[in-house]
């Protein structure tokens, strides 16, 4: 391994190793986001797709397929499908959340409008289904279409659970499986399916993606209260947006009457004052909610690693294990 490779993060090393495939995915994305009749579609799509994201989800598909020995052309289609689904959900999320920034740039709904973001998101979902069908693999179509439905279901569940302090950890996990883990697990699972690997390997790839996605989201939610440049968010963004994440759910469950009144004021009623974020963090620490959340992230990462270790040894398998370790290293 060269010095440059040694200093790269796991997803960067994956991108380097799979550079040819990733170039093909990017070329296919550019081709398929074109529109003969509606030039706004490629304008809006390009703004987000070319904003410098990690391409983590398509990389998972490419890595899984190559690791499983696939040498056909359709892992490129599937990786592009995964990125289109992801981009469509981001466009819709920014409208729902009334976001103004995404990946450090103004959101599409801010630069254009909500209607454009929703309709272009719909277009990308339709494009993703076109790409899926071109593989001619009904099982792949079923996995990715199920993931798209689960993502939408998770977003609606999050909407109904928002600011509801009676939300349980089980409901939180269901939301996370929808909004994050469903696409991670589909991305890895289809790589094994397209390569026609044995069922135990396909299941291991699904389990890896599922656990990785859950760990990824729990870490992201935890860092909102610990503070880190790794998320691209400011300390307390989730608190200010009154998002009910795992640390807060744990703290509320352990709260006394006075503390419960505080949480109801700042989360349910949205009456936030100077010093409330500091007090919230004090309560999270008092009840060990941050450490308990960290332990859950590490446990899910352990499940992902165990799943990957059931697959035959290879450089790509080791890189996927390193990626899993990197996700939780942000809270170690």
C-alpha positions as a printed NumPy array, in Angstrom:
array([[  0.   ,   0.   ,   0.   ],
       [  1.362,   3.432,  -0.955],
       [  1.537,   6.338,   1.504],
       [ -1.348,   8.05 ,  -0.317],
       [ -3.501,   4.923,   0.022],
       [ -2.578,   4.569,   3.694],
       [ -3.799,   8.095,   4.474],
       [ -7.066,   7.681,   2.558],
       [-10.318,   6.982,   4.371],
       [-11.931,   3.595,   3.611],
       [-14.573,   5.015,   1.25 ],
       [-11.818,   6.908,  -0.581],
       [ -9.789,   3.7  ,  -0.905],
       [-12.903,   1.943,  -2.218],
       [-13.362,   4.737,  -4.78 ],
       [ -9.711,   4.408,  -5.844],
       [ -9.913,   0.627,  -6.177],
       [-13.203,   0.815,  -8.107],
       [-12.349,   3.973, -10.068],
       [-13.132,   2.474, -13.481],
       [-16.529,   1.2  , -12.368],
       [-17.307,   4.475, -10.591],
       [-16.465,   6.45 , -13.741],
       [-18.897,   4.243, -15.668],
       [-21.593,   4.844, -13.034],
       [-21.073,   8.619, -13.202],
       [-21.271,   8.537, -16.995],
       [-24.501,   6.517, -16.872],
       [-25.974,   8.92 , -14.297],
       [-25.193,  11.912, -16.51 ],
       [-26.766,  10.177, -19.519],
       [-29.917,   9.098, -17.686],
       [-30.547,  12.389, -15.88 ],
       [-30.854,  14.119, -19.25 ],
       [-34.27 ,  15.211, -20.502],
       [-35.098,  16.182, -24.058],
       [-38.164,  18.217, -23.121],
       [-37.521,  19.554, -19.593],
       [-34.062,  21.133, -19.198],
       [-34.765,  21.911, -15.551],
       [-34.461,  18.199, -14.744],
       [-30.722,  17.925, -15.504],
       [-30.14 ,  21.37 , -13.959],
       [-31.673,  20.394, -10.62 ],
       [-30.226,  16.862, -10.663],
       [-26.716,  18.03 , -11.537],
       [-26.781,  20.549,  -8.693],
       [-27.11 ,  17.708,  -6.191],
       [-25.452,  14.77 ,  -7.957],
       [-22.298,  16.759,  -8.755],
       [-22.055,  18.45 ,  -5.348],
       [-19.201,  16.216,  -4.235],
       [-21.006,  13.501,  -2.262],
       [-19.103,  10.36 ,  -1.285],
       [-21.132,   8.062,  -3.598],
       [-21.121,   5.668,  -0.648],
       [-24.247,   3.722,  -1.615],
       [-23.252,   3.02 ,  -5.237],
       [-19.766,   2.14 ,  -4.   ],
       [-21.339,  -0.509,  -1.752],
       [-23.086,  -2.055,  -4.772],
       [-19.941,  -2.013,  -6.9  ],
       [-17.831,  -3.458,  -4.077],
       [-20.335,  -6.219,  -3.264],
       [-20.665,  -7.262,  -6.917],
       [-16.909,  -7.28 ,  -7.553],
       [-16.204,  -9.049,  -4.271],
       [-18.65 , -11.747,  -5.354],
       [-16.816, -12.205,  -8.666],
       [-19.384, -10.533, -10.931],
       [-17.936,  -9.648, -14.351],
       [-21.04 ,  -8.543, -16.277],
       [-22.208,  -4.98 , -17.035],
       [-25.244,  -4.641, -14.775],
       [-23.561,  -3.717, -11.477],
       [-23.114,  -0.303, -13.143],
       [-26.873,  -0.029, -13.717],
       [-27.599,  -1.089, -10.148],
       [-25.112,   1.365,  -8.638],
       [-26.639,   4.19 , -10.697],
       [-30.111,   3.04 ,  -9.595],
       [-29.081,   3.244,  -5.937],
       [-27.673,   6.752,  -6.42 ],
       [-30.831,   7.921,  -8.229],
       [-33.025,   6.617,  -5.406],
       [-30.789,   8.322,  -2.849],
       [-30.787,  11.626,  -4.759],
       [-34.569,  11.528,  -5.177],
       [-35.04 ,  11.063,  -1.425],
       [-32.678,  13.976,  -0.701],
       [-34.656,  16.267,  -3.007],
       [-37.892,  15.286,  -1.266],
       [-36.345,  15.463,   2.232],
       [-35.145,  19.022,   1.723],
       [-38.685,  20.088,   0.819],
       [-40.213,  18.275,   3.809],
       [-37.56 ,  19.632,   6.213],
       [-37.555,  23.107,   4.598],
       [-33.77 ,  22.797,   4.411],
       [-31.606,  25.582,   3.046],
       [-28.264,  23.759,   2.793],
       [-27.175,  20.352,   1.524],
       [-23.505,  19.285,   1.271],
       [-22.487,  22.86 ,   2.067],
       [-24.456,  24.355,  -0.83 ],
       [-27.93 ,  25.929,  -1.142],
       [-30.601,  23.25 ,  -1.593],
       [-32.41 ,  22.772,  -4.894],
       [-35.706,  23.898,  -3.36 ],
       [-34.035,  27.154,  -2.318],
       [-32.406,  27.785,  -5.721],
       [-35.476,  26.75 ,  -7.751],
       [-38.627,  25.944,  -5.777],
       [-40.401,  23.126,  -3.919],
       [-42.382,  22.074,  -6.984],
       [-39.233,  21.556,  -9.05 ],
       [-37.555,  19.538,  -6.271],
       [-40.551,  17.233,  -5.8  ],
       [-41.136,  16.666,  -9.515],
       [-37.451,  16.122, -10.347],
       [-37.284,  13.686,  -7.421],
       [-40.234,  11.837,  -8.95 ],
       [-38.428,  11.778, -12.306],
       [-35.318,  10.251, -10.696],
       [-37.421,   7.561,  -9.003],
       [-38.9  ,   6.713, -12.419],
       [-35.427,   6.635, -13.981],
       [-34.231,   4.301, -11.217],
       [-36.987,   1.814, -12.075],
       [-36.066,   1.975, -15.764],
       [-32.465,   1.119, -14.864],
       [-33.538,  -1.763, -12.624],
       [-35.59 ,  -3.429, -15.34 ],
       [-32.671,  -3.333, -17.792],
       [-30.872,  -5.958, -15.691],
       [-33.636,  -8.447, -16.554],
       [-33.424,  -9.742, -12.979],
       [-36.799,  -9.888, -11.226],
       [-35.271, -10.468,  -7.79 ],
       [-33.109,  -7.346,  -8.112],
       [-36.213,  -5.398,  -9.112],
       [-38.064,  -6.711,  -6.066],
       [-35.214,  -5.832,  -3.649],
       [-34.777,  -2.26 ,  -4.892],
       [-38.496,  -1.534,  -5.281],
       [-39.072,  -2.837,  -1.74 ],
       [-36.277,  -0.538,  -0.527],
       [-37.908,   2.468,  -2.237],
       [-41.223,   1.657,  -0.516],
       [-39.509,   1.169,   2.851],
       [-37.731,   4.517,   2.527],
       [-41.016,   6.314,   1.864],
       [-42.68 ,   4.461,   4.732],
       [-39.838,   5.422,   7.081],
       [-40.123,   9.084,   6.12 ],
       [-43.88 ,   9.098,   6.804],
       [-43.324,   7.304,  10.13 ],
       [-40.702,   9.905,  11.072],
       [-43.185,  12.651,  10.22 ],
       [-45.843,  11.179,  12.502],
       [-43.32 ,  10.457,  15.307],
       [-41.702,  13.914,  15.139],
       [-41.892,  15.868,  18.402],
       [-43.83 ,  12.982,  20.008],
       [-41.971,  12.252,  23.24 ],
       [-43.807,   8.938,  23.654],
       [-41.878,   7.59 ,  20.645],
       [-40.106,   4.361,  21.611],
       [-36.663,   3.081,  20.7  ],
       [-38.373,   0.405,  18.575],
       [-40.117,   3.106,  16.516],
       [-36.83 ,   5.021,  16.204],
       [-35.164,   1.865,  14.864],
       [-37.99 ,   1.408,  12.366],
       [-37.488,   4.987,  11.16 ],
       [-33.73 ,   4.471,  10.834],
       [-34.234,   1.224,   8.928],
       [-36.446,   3.159,   6.546],
       [-34.578,   6.395,   6.04 ],
       [-31.017,   4.981,   6.004],
       [-30.511,   1.238,   6.392],
       [-32.987,   0.083,   3.71 ],
       [-30.917,   1.53 ,   0.876],
       [-27.608,   0.389,   2.401],
       [-28.844,  -3.206,   2.688],
       [-30.408,  -3.188,  -0.788],
       [-27.179,  -1.741,  -2.232],
       [-25.073,  -4.585,  -0.861],
       [-27.64 ,  -7.373,  -1.321],
       [-28.156,  -6.775,  -5.056],
       [-24.403,  -7.088,  -5.589],
       [-24.573, -10.678,  -4.371],
       [-27.795, -11.424,  -6.24 ],
       [-26.514, -10.175,  -9.612],
       [-23.383, -12.328,  -9.098],
       [-25.615, -15.355,  -8.362],
       [-23.893, -16.123,  -5.069],
       [-25.205, -18.715,  -2.565],
       [-28.069, -17.611,  -0.316],
       [-25.937, -17.474,   2.845],
       [-23.604, -14.962,   1.15 ],
       [-26.511, -12.856,  -0.137],
       [-27.975, -12.802,   3.382],
       [-24.608, -11.833,   4.851],
       [-24.423,  -8.895,   2.416],
       [-27.942,  -7.809,   3.401],
       [-27.095,  -8.11 ,   7.119],
       [-23.897,  -6.101,   6.627],
       [-25.682,  -3.266,   4.822],
       [-28.558,  -3.219,   7.32 ],
       [-26.284,  -3.057,  10.391],
       [-23.895,  -0.583,   8.728],
       [-26.79 ,   1.732,   7.858],
       [-28.182,   1.62 ,  11.396],
       [-24.752,   2.276,  12.941],
       [-24.188,   5.101,  10.436],
       [-27.437,   6.867,  11.414],
       [-27.031,   6.35 ,  15.169],
       [-23.52 ,   7.848,  14.982],
       [-24.871,  10.79 ,  12.977],
       [-27.565,  11.407,  15.6  ],
       [-25.066,  11.086,  18.44 ],
       [-22.594,  13.536,  16.909],
       [-25.301,  16.205,  16.854],
       [-24.841,  16.444,  20.634],
       [-21.121,  15.663,  20.769],
       [-20.151,  17.978,  17.974],
       [-18.052,  16.985,  14.969],
       [-17.135,  18.31 ,  11.55 ],
       [-17.705,  14.766,  10.259],
       [-21.459,  15.261,   9.907],
       [-21.429,  18.654,   8.185],
       [-23.887,  19.824,  10.843],
       [-23.614,  22.336,  13.645],
       [-23.792,  21.229,  17.275],
       [-27.451,  20.97 ,  18.249],
       [-29.02 ,  21.113,  14.772],
       [-31.318,  18.196,  15.609],
       [-32.232,  19.804,  18.935],
       [-33.15 ,  23.095,  17.261],
       [-35.171,  21.214,  14.625],
       [-36.865,  19.271,  17.47 ],
       [-35.87 ,  15.89 ,  16.034],
       [-36.495,  12.97 ,  18.341],
       [-33.301,  10.926,  18.036],
       [-32.027,   8.029,  20.152],
       [-30.067,  10.05 ,  22.778],
       [-33.141,  12.155,  23.51 ],
       [-35.487,   9.148,  23.621],
       [-33.182,   7.505,  26.187],
       [-32.918,  10.68 ,  28.298],
       [-36.681,  11.246,  28.306],
       [-37.33 ,   7.649,  29.392],
       [-35.078,   8.218,  32.441],
       [-36.288,  11.768,  33.204],
       [-38.025,  12.916,  36.392],
       [-41.131,  15.129,  36.284],
       [-39.157,  18.385,  36.088],
       [-36.941,  17.085,  33.304],
       [-39.938,  15.756,  31.387],
       [-41.493,  19.241,  31.573],
       [-38.274,  20.683,  30.095],
       [-38.299,  18.211,  27.202],
       [-41.98 ,  18.879,  26.506],
       [-41.336,  22.629,  26.384],
       [-38.346,  22.494,  24.04 ],
       [-39.356,  19.553,  21.808],
       [-43.146,  19.256,  21.788],
       [-43.938,  22.976,  22.12 ],
       [-40.79 ,  24.273,  20.414],
       [-40.279,  26.941,  23.088],
       [-36.478,  27.073,  23.072],
       [-34.504,  29.716,  24.956],
       [-30.856,  30.636,  25.469],
       [-29.069,  27.954,  27.45 ],
       [-31.574,  25.213,  26.63 ],
       [-29.15 ,  23.282,  24.405],
       [-26.502,  23.261,  27.161],
       [-29.109,  22.074,  29.669],
       [-30.265,  19.368,  27.242],
       [-26.693,  18.098,  26.861],
       [-26.282,  18.123,  30.667],
       [-29.405,  15.947,  30.978],
       [-28.188,  13.576,  28.259],
       [-24.915,  13.167,  30.159],
       [-26.631,  12.899,  33.54 ],
       [-28.632,   9.859,  32.428],
       [-25.813,   8.316,  30.388],
       [-27.889,   8.666,  27.21 ],
       [-24.938,   9.643,  25.018],
       [-22.758,   6.753,  26.204],
       [-25.664,   4.284,  25.893],
       [-26.275,   5.515,  22.333],
       [-22.563,   5.121,  21.548],
       [-22.649,   1.535,  22.796],
       [-25.63 ,   0.793,  20.534],
       [-23.748,   2.183,  17.514],
       [-20.761,  -0.014,  18.378],
       [-23.024,  -3.06 ,  18.783],
       [-24.563,  -2.556,  15.326],
       [-21.094,  -2.075,  13.854],
       [-20.111,  -5.365,  15.483],
       [-23.03 ,  -7.089,  13.731],
       [-21.962,  -5.628,  10.382],
       [-18.395,  -6.836,  10.89 ],
       [-19.551, -10.33 ,  11.897],
       [-21.727, -10.562,   8.781],
       [-18.859,  -9.529,   6.505],
       [-16.469, -11.994,   8.114],
       [-18.679, -14.882,   6.928],
       [-17.739, -14.023,   3.307],
       [-14.558, -15.314,   1.642],
       [-11.424, -13.215,   2.401],
       [-10.518, -10.575,  -0.186],
       [ -9.193,  -7.038,  -0.425],
       [-12.703,  -5.684,  -0.987],
       [-14.084,  -7.577,   2.001],
       [-11.33 ,  -6.068,   4.18 ],
       [-12.133,  -2.602,   2.843],
       [-15.828,  -3.02 ,   3.679],
       [-14.859,  -4.082,   7.218],
       [-12.589,  -1.01 ,   7.436],
       [-15.468,   1.178,   6.242],
       [-17.65 ,  -0.197,   9.027],
       [-14.914,   0.469,  11.607],
       [-14.459,   4.015,  10.254],
       [-18.172,   4.818,  10.628],
       [-18.027,   4.212,  14.382],
       [-14.476,   5.521,  14.855],
       [-16.039,   8.996,  14.883],
       [-17.453,   8.223,  18.347],
       [-14.639,   6.044,  19.742]])
